[in-house]
Amino acid sequence: MKYYEINYPYYALLKAENQEEAIKEYTNVVADNDIDNPLENEIKEVSHEYALVKFAKETLNKIPFKHPIPFILSDFRDENMKILLMDGSLA
């Protein structure tokens, strides 16, 4: 699994097998692909470590458990969870 980050037009951190799959998931859930500024210009692959830390930092305050790390890791590893983070204004 690879990890991708898109900052424009809306932020998302995704996991996918490849860039094309990540763009497809982004356009299905987050936002359309802009002809004037295609997502291929906005997407960048990030490391597993970067994605995990970013996901953990954003998720940590949202989990009401005393020991949240196992829950964060479980969600991060969930193969059905393709969009790890998304712009809060879209939720």
Legacy VTK file of the C-alpha trace (Angstrom):
# vtk DataFile Version 3.0
C-alpha trace
ASCII
DATASET POLYDATA
POINTS 91 float
0.000 0.000 0.000
1.178 3.506 -0.825
0.176 6.802 0.737
-0.724 10.017 -1.060
-1.435 13.573 -0.023
-3.419 16.180 -1.930
-3.611 19.772 -0.699
-5.700 21.427 -3.421
-8.583 21.929 -3.950
-9.239 20.171 -0.612
-6.819 18.382 1.675
-6.821 14.588 1.819
-4.450 11.867 2.967
-5.185 8.638 1.140
-3.892 5.117 0.848
-4.026 3.250 -2.426
-2.158 0.752 -4.576
-1.099 3.492 -6.996
-1.574 7.154 -7.880
-4.429 6.480 -10.292
-6.390 4.615 -7.603
-5.764 7.449 -5.127
-7.044 10.050 -7.600
-10.114 7.920 -8.331
-10.928 7.628 -4.613
-10.363 11.374 -4.135
-12.713 12.274 -6.994
-15.347 9.816 -5.740
-15.388 11.155 -2.177
-13.632 14.517 -1.816
-13.792 16.675 -4.956
-13.861 16.567 -8.727
-10.735 16.697 -10.839
-10.254 20.288 -12.058
-9.409 20.535 -15.752
-7.427 23.753 -15.196
-5.426 22.276 -12.313
-5.505 18.464 -12.595
-4.945 16.360 -9.492
-1.931 14.767 -11.157
-0.205 18.107 -10.501
-1.341 18.229 -6.856
-0.868 14.675 -5.616
2.350 13.538 -3.982
3.381 10.198 -2.586
4.360 10.290 1.093
6.074 7.730 3.284
4.280 5.231 5.495
5.810 6.926 8.535
4.670 10.401 7.465
1.132 9.142 6.836
0.973 7.318 10.174
2.221 10.292 12.193
-0.099 12.729 10.401
-3.058 10.380 10.857
-2.221 9.767 14.524
-1.819 13.472 15.326
-5.138 14.383 13.732
-6.980 11.412 15.219
-5.547 11.445 18.736
-7.854 14.125 20.121
-10.949 12.605 18.539
-10.719 9.225 20.288
-12.223 9.185 23.789
-10.158 6.235 25.016
-7.544 6.187 27.730
-5.117 4.226 25.510
-5.918 5.287 21.933
-2.839 3.932 20.113
-4.300 0.451 19.366
-7.434 2.074 17.942
-5.430 4.512 15.825
-3.273 1.690 14.448
-6.324 -0.455 13.764
-7.990 2.326 11.767
-4.767 3.168 9.939
-4.301 -0.479 8.916
-7.936 -1.019 7.928
-7.803 -1.924 4.234
-11.309 -0.574 3.654
-10.352 2.870 4.922
-8.903 4.514 1.804
-9.247 8.138 2.890
-7.338 8.577 6.121
-7.854 12.323 6.497
-9.961 14.860 4.674
-10.534 18.610 4.830
-12.749 19.278 7.837
-14.941 21.696 5.923
-16.208 18.757 3.848
-17.246 16.527 6.743
LINES 1 92
91 0 1 2 3 4 5 6 7 8 9 10 11 12 13 14 15 16 17 18 19 20 21 22 23 24 25 26 27 28 29 30 31 32 33 34 35 36 37 38 39 40 41 42 43 44 45 46 47 48 49 50 51 52 53 54 55 56 57 58 59 60 61 62 63 64 65 66 67 68 69 70 71 72 73 74 75 76 77 78 79 80 81 82 83 84 85 86 87 88 89 90
